[in-house]
Amino acid sequence: MTKYLPRHHIYVEVLHRGLYREGAYGYCSVTNCDWRPREFLIEVHNRLNEEDYIKVILHELQHLLQHVRGDLRDKRGIRCWKGIDCSDLDYEETPWEVDAHQKENELYEEYLHYLTTL
């Protein structure tokens, strides 16, 4: 947060629960409002190995960043990327997922580098 959102007051709750039935490893939800969101719930599957757990957290934090920047918004039940309705795209092809998948690996490498400099 201090690196990517240093001037924002963000509240994040992380909930660990079984997401096996839902076929997901994690979710990021805005819990207050979609206009200038500052409160989030990140849900993480509770049976991940350490590496996958960290990557899922980083992936969901990228979604948090997308929401705070205003790139990702929900308008009347429709998820939009930079103001464009993307409901006709397959889930994995949505711009916010493509972005989060790319960033999770970059952030994971950055995290590993950080650990070696401690």
N, C-alpha and C positions, 0 to 999 in steps of 0.2 A: 504494500500500500504506500509506503513512504517513497518508493521509487517511481511508481506509475500514477499514483493519485495523491501527491503530497499535500495538496490544499483542500482535499475533500474529507468530510467527516462521514465515514462509511461504517455501518454496523452490519456485521456478517454473523449469522448463526450457522453452524455446521451440524447437521444431523446425520448420524450413522444409522442406516437401516437396511434391511434386505430389499434389494431391488431386482432380484433374480426373476420374479414373475413378470416384472415390467420390461425386462430385456434391456435394462440400462445400468450404467455404472455410476451416473451422477446426473444431477439437475441443478440449475441455478434459477431461482425465482425472485422476482421483485416483490417485496412484502408491503411496501408503503404505497407508492404511486409510480406510474410510468413517466410522468413529467418530472425530471430531475430526481431520479430514484437514488436513495441513499441507504435503504435497508433491504437486506437480501437474506435468503435462505439457500444454503447449498446442501443438498442431500447427496451422500456418498454411500455406495454399496459397502456393506460392512464385512465383506469376505474377500477383500482384495489383498494381493501381496504388497509389500512396501513400495516398490517401483510404480505399480499400477495405481496405487492409492495417491501417490504424489502427483502423477500425471493427470489423474482425474481431477484432483483439487486445482491444479494449474489450469486445466481446460475450463473448468467451471469459473475460475477467477477471470479468465479471458472473457467469458460471457458477461461477467459482472462489469468489466471494463467497457465492453461494447454497449451495455445499458447506460452506464454513467456518461459515456461520450455521446450518447444519443444515436449511435449507429443502429442499434437493435431496439425496436419498440413494438409494443402490442397496441394496435389501434382497433378498437371495437372487435376484439377477438381475432384479429388478423395480425400475424407477425410480419413486420416490415423491416427491411434492411436499407438504411439511408433513405427512408421514405418510399421505397418500392415494395409493393406486395409480392412476396415470393412463394405464395401458397401453391403455385403450380409446379414448384420444384420438388424433387425427391429430397427427403430429409438430409442425406449425406451430401447433397449438392448445394444446399443452402449456403449463402455466403458467410453467415455467422459460424456455421460448423466447419467450413473449409478453413476459415481464419483461425478458429480455436484449435483445430487439429494441427495446423502449421505451428502456431505459437506454443502449444503444449510441449512440443519437442525442443524448441528453442529455449523455453523457460526451464525445462528440465535440465538441459545442459548448463544453463546459467546457474541453476541451483546446485548441481554437482560441483561446478567450479567454485561456487561460494563455500561449500563444505570443505574443500581442500585448502582454502585460504584461512580457515579459522585457526 
